[in-house]
Amino acid sequence: MKAKTFDRKFDSGAKIIDQLDLNKARRIGADAKRVNVDFPAWMVDSLDREARRLGVTRQSLIKLWLADKLGQAATASKL
């Protein structure tokens, strides 16, 4: 199917999911990149306590907090 035909179907609200190969679908910019960050022991202990309290891993907690802070920064920069 040509892109114009696909776009026309999508814009008209037609069902297009059957036209997609979802096994190859991916989110742009969602590829993981590894970074190493050194934290003082007291900070790791505090992160672990908070992660346990919330029932998430330390890594998930750090990602949540960073995403929240980056979202706030993006919103503030639009003002």
Buried (B, 14 or more C-beta within 10 A) or exposed (E): EEEEEBEEBEEEEEEEEEEEEEEEEEEEEEEEEEEEEEEEEEEEEEBEEEBEEEEBEBEEBBEEEEEEEEEEEEEEEEE
